[in-house]
Amino acid sequence: MSLSSPMWGGVEPGVGEAREAELAREDRFFEPVLENGSQTARHENTLLPAQSIIRLLIDKHPLPLQIQKELVCERKDVVETSAGQA
Protein backbone atom coordinates (compact mmCIF):
# COMPACT_ATOMS: atom_id res chain seq x y z
CA MET A 1 0.00 0.00 0.00
CA SER A 2 1.39 3.38 -0.97
CA LEU A 3 1.09 6.31 1.41
CA SER A 4 1.91 8.97 -1.16
CA SER A 5 -0.83 11.32 -2.21
CA PRO A 6 -1.94 11.06 -5.84
CA MET A 7 -1.67 14.84 -6.11
CA TRP A 8 1.94 15.03 -4.94
CA GLY A 9 3.39 11.59 -5.62
CA GLY A 10 5.54 11.45 -8.70
CA VAL A 11 5.56 15.15 -9.56
CA GLU A 12 8.74 16.91 -10.52
CA PRO A 13 10.27 18.91 -7.63
CA GLY A 14 9.77 22.22 -9.45
CA VAL A 15 6.11 21.47 -10.09
CA GLY A 16 5.61 20.47 -6.45
CA GLU A 17 7.28 23.65 -5.24
CA ALA A 18 5.09 25.75 -7.55
CA ARG A 19 1.94 24.01 -6.26
CA GLU A 20 3.04 24.50 -2.67
CA ALA A 21 3.66 28.21 -3.28
CA GLU A 22 0.27 28.56 -4.97
CA LEU A 23 -1.51 26.93 -2.02
CA ALA A 24 0.28 29.24 0.42
CA ARG A 25 -0.44 32.32 -1.66
CA GLU A 26 -3.96 31.73 -2.97
CA ASP A 27 -5.70 28.94 -1.11
CA ARG A 28 -8.56 30.02 1.13
CA PHE A 29 -7.47 27.52 3.78
CA PHE A 30 -3.68 27.78 3.84
CA GLU A 31 -3.14 31.49 3.31
CA PRO A 32 -5.01 32.69 6.44
CA VAL A 33 -3.30 30.24 8.78
CA LEU A 34 0.13 30.90 7.30
CA GLU A 35 -0.42 34.63 7.77
CA ASN A 36 -1.09 33.91 11.45
CA GLY A 37 2.20 32.09 12.02
CA SER A 38 1.54 28.52 10.90
CA GLN A 39 4.16 26.64 8.92
CA THR A 40 4.07 24.07 6.17
CA ALA A 41 6.31 21.01 6.17
CA ARG A 42 6.84 18.29 3.61
CA HIS A 43 6.60 14.62 4.49
CA GLU A 44 8.17 12.52 1.78
CA ASN A 45 7.20 9.13 3.25
CA THR A 46 10.60 8.67 4.88
CA LEU A 47 11.82 8.76 8.47
CA LEU A 48 13.84 11.99 8.34
CA PRO A 49 11.01 14.30 7.21
CA ALA A 50 8.71 12.69 9.77
CA GLN A 51 11.24 13.36 12.53
CA SER A 52 11.67 16.96 11.35
CA ILE A 53 7.91 17.53 11.56
CA ILE A 54 7.83 16.07 15.08
CA ARG A 55 10.67 18.41 16.09
CA LEU A 56 8.68 21.39 14.75
CA LEU A 57 5.67 20.39 16.83
CA ILE A 58 7.28 19.21 20.06
CA ASP A 59 7.90 22.65 21.58
CA LYS A 60 4.61 24.18 20.48
CA HIS A 61 1.93 25.01 23.00
CA PRO A 62 -1.44 24.29 21.42
CA LEU A 63 -4.27 26.73 21.89
CA PRO A 64 -7.77 25.46 22.63
CA LEU A 65 -10.30 25.52 19.84
CA GLN A 66 -13.25 27.89 20.11
CA ILE A 67 -15.61 24.94 20.51
CA GLN A 68 -13.48 23.60 23.36
CA LYS A 69 -13.67 26.95 25.16
CA GLU A 70 -17.43 27.10 24.68
CA LEU A 71 -18.04 23.52 25.84
CA VAL A 72 -15.63 23.45 28.78
CA CYS A 73 -15.21 27.02 30.04
CA GLU A 74 -18.61 28.40 29.12
CA ARG A 75 -20.40 25.08 29.77
CA LYS A 76 -22.55 25.39 26.65
CA ASP A 77 -24.40 22.51 25.00
CA VAL A 78 -23.09 21.65 21.55
CA VAL A 79 -26.10 23.27 19.82
CA GLU A 80 -25.36 26.53 21.70
CA THR A 81 -21.77 26.78 20.45
CA SER A 82 -20.73 28.80 17.40
CA ALA A 83 -20.16 25.53 15.54
CA GLY A 84 -23.54 24.24 16.62
CA GLN A 85 -25.21 27.43 15.44
CA ALA A 86 -23.54 27.12 12.03
C-alpha positions in Angstrom: 0.0 0.0 0.0 1.4 3.4 -1.0 1.1 6.3 1.4 1.9 9.0 -1.2 -0.8 11.3 -2.2 -1.9 11.1 -5.8 -1.7 14.8 -6.1 1.9 15.0 -4.9 3.4 11.6 -5.6 5.5 11.4 -8.7 5.6 15.2 -9.6 8.7 16.9 -10.5 10.3 18.9 -7.6 9.8 22.2 -9.5 6.1 21.5 -10.1 5.6 20.5 -6.5 7.3 23.7 -5.2 5.1 25.7 -7.6 1.9 24.0 -6.3 3.0 24.5 -2.7 3.7 28.2 -3.3 0.3 28.6 -5.0 -1.5 26.9 -2.0 0.3 29.2 0.4 -0.4 32.3 -1.7 -4.0 31.7 -3.0 -5.7 28.9 -1.1 -8.6 30.0 1.1 -7.5 27.5 3.8 -3.7 27.8 3.8 -3.1 31.5 3.3 -5.0 32.7 6.4 -3.3 30.2 8.8 0.1 30.9 7.3 -0.4 34.6 7.8 -1.1 33.9 11.5 2.2 32.1 12.0 1.5 28.5 10.9 4.2 26.6 8.9 4.1 24.1 6.2 6.3 21.0 6.2 6.8 18.3 3.6 6.6 14.6 4.5 8.2 12.5 1.8 7.2 9.1 3.3 10.6 8.7 4.9 11.8 8.8 8.5 13.8 12.0 8.3 11.0 14.3 7.2 8.7 12.7 9.8 11.2 13.4 12.5 11.7 17.0 11.3 7.9 17.5 11.6 7.8 16.1 15.1 10.7 18.4 16.1 8.7 21.4 14.7 5.7 20.4 16.8 7.3 19.2 20.1 7.9 22.6 21.6 4.6 24.2 20.5 1.9 25.0 23.0 -1.4 24.3 21.4 -4.3 26.7 21.9 -7.8 25.5 22.6 -10.3 25.5 19.8 -13.2 27.9 20.1 -15.6 24.9 20.5 -13.5 23.6 23.4 -13.7 26.9 25.2 -17.4 27.1 24.7 -18.0 23.5 25.8 -15.6 23.5 28.8 -15.2 27.0 30.0 -18.6 28.4 29.1 -20.4 25.1 29.8 -22.5 25.4 26.6 -24.4 22.5 25.0 -23.1 21.6 21.5 -26.1 23.3 19.8 -25.4 26.5 21.7 -21.8 26.8 20.5 -20.7 28.8 17.4 -20.2 25.5 15.5 -23.5 24.2 16.6 -25.2 27.4 15.4 -23.5 27.1 12.0 
